[in-house]
Amino acid sequence: MKTILVVDDDKLNLNNALKILSPTYKVIPVPSGKMALNYLSKNIPDLILLDVLMPEMDGFEVMREIRTHEEWIDIPVIFLTADVSPETCEKGGALGASGFMAKPLEASRMISGVEAVIGK
């Protein structure tokens, strides 16, 4: 079973992702960028779903940190955001994002977005 690390400071979004994805994937929900980096220091997931707007360390900062570690550099990352402006998408793309998912998270879009990147 493939593993997805979901990073979002909103409990509702974490619970929705868990509910939507857990029938097919092992889902690891964490509420902060620092907790995500701590998880990555011991585990390599097949995909990271990463919220853009979080306190302390936003998704772009987490992504920059991920891309500085050779063992994490190939992990696909999909940003979760309510801000799908061209500037946000450009910034995420420049950091190497595999895609974006608009919030609120909709089950069919989330499943198809994940499957497009890592399959079932």
Number of C-alpha atoms within 10 A of each C-alpha: 9 13 19 25 22 28 29 28 20 13 12 10 20 20 14 15 24 18 12 18 18 14 9 12 16 16 23 18 21 20 18 23 26 15 13 21 17 11 15 15 12 7 12 16 18 18 21 25 24 29 27 26 17 17 12 9 13 18 23 21 13 19 22 14 14 20 15 10 11 8 12 16 15 14 16 19 26 24 27 26 21 15 15 15 9 9 10 16 17 13 12 22 15 9 16 17 20 19 18 24 21 14 14 11 17 13 14 9 12 20 16 12 17 23 11 12 15 13 10 12
